[in-house]
Amino acid sequence: ARAEGWTLRQCARMTWDLCEAHEGFAMTLLTFPYPQTHIASHLRAMAAQLETAGLTAELAMLALDFVGDTVVSMHMALGNYRDENSAGMRAARARIEAERGIGGELPPMVWEVPSTYEDAVGQKIEIIIRGLETLVASRA
């Protein structure tokens, strides 16, 4: 596996695991500007690995940010689906029942709530990585 892929997969997986282990962590990352200062040295090390793999410093930080934002926002979104009694889920169930009443039906994927990292964000991260690998290869 290419270095940039490994580094970005590692970043994504660590971010997901932190969100899973610490309730509210995802919201904290999105709403407060300072938590990232605690992991700045790790981000710099990952960025350096990405630069060694051929990304510019700017693109390396953008890639880490993109992967982090993707994981954090997906984790937050899934939190709403995981809580069967949330206002959002109650509204969604009511809407689906209304749609059924007029002959409509939502695709099954709407109700398939991913429970694992692989199901929730794994494919999205792979798309990001493939795009970056293509970009790096085109610059070589």
N, C-alpha and C positions, 0 to 999 in steps of 0.2 A: 504494500500500500504506500502511496505517496505520502511524504511528510506532512503536507498541508492537510490532507484528508485525516490522517491520524490525529493531528493536533486539534483540528476543529471537532472531530468526533469526541475527543477527550474533553474539550471545553463544553460541548453540548451535554455530554453525559454527566459531568460534574455539576453543571448548573441544574439539570433536572433532579439529580439526587439531592442537592441542597434544598430545592423547592419541595421535594417530597418529605424530607426529614424535618423541615422547619416551617410550620404553618405560618403563613403571612410573609415569608421570605420574598416571594415573587412580587407581592404588592410593595414591599419595602424597596426592592430594587427599582421599581418603576416610579415610585413617588418621592423618593429622597435621593439627592445627588451624591451623598457621601459614602454609602456602603461600599461602593467599588474601590474606595481608597484602601480598604483592608486587603484587597486582592490585587492591587496594582503590580506588585512584584511578579505575581504569577502571570498576569496578563502580559507584562513586558517579556517574560521568558517565552510565552507562547507566541507572541508577535515575532520574537527573534527567530524561533523555529520556522515560522511562516516566511520570514524574509530569506532565510537560508534556502527554503524550498523554491524561491523565485518571486515572491510577492514583494511589492514595494512596501515601505514602512506604513504608508497611508492605507494601502489596500489590506495589509495584514490587520491593522486595527479595525478597519471597516468590516472585514470578514468576521473577526471575533465579536464585534458589536452586533452584526447581523445574526449570527448564530445565537448569541445570548438573548437578543430581543425575541427571536423566534421561539426559543425554548420557554422563556419567561412568560410571554404573552399566551402561548398555548397552554402552559400550566395554569395560568389564571383563568383562561376561558373554560378549561375542563373542570375547574373547581365548581363552576355554576352547574355543570351537568352532573357532577358527582353528588350534589346535594339534592336529593329527590324532593325535598320540601322547600326549596328556594322559590322566591317569587318568580324568577325566570322560568323555572321548570313547571310551576303551576300554570303560568301564562302559556307556555308552549303546549302543555297537554290540552288546555282549553282551546287553543287555536287549532290543534290537530283534530280534536273532536268536532269543531265547527267545520273544518275542511271536509272531514268524512261525511258530515251531514249534507254537504252539497256535491258529493261525489269526488272530492279531491283526496289525494294521498301524498304524503311526503316520502321521499326516497328513504329506504331503510338506513342509509348511512347517517341520517339526522339523529337517529336514536342509538346508534352504535357508539357508545362512549368508550374511547380507548382507555385502557387501564395501565398500559405499560409504556415505557419510553419509546420502544420500537414502534408501537402502534400510533402513538401520539405525535411524535416528531421525527422519528428515524428517517422516513422517506424524505421529509422536507430538508433535513440536514444533508442527506445524500445529494439532493438536487443542487443545493448551494455549493457543495464540494465539487461536483462535476462541472458546474459553471466556472468555478475558480481554476480547476485543473485545465479546462479548455483555454481559459484566458492566459494562464501561465505558459501553456504549450504554444499558443499563438505568438507569444513574445520571444520565444526561444530562437 
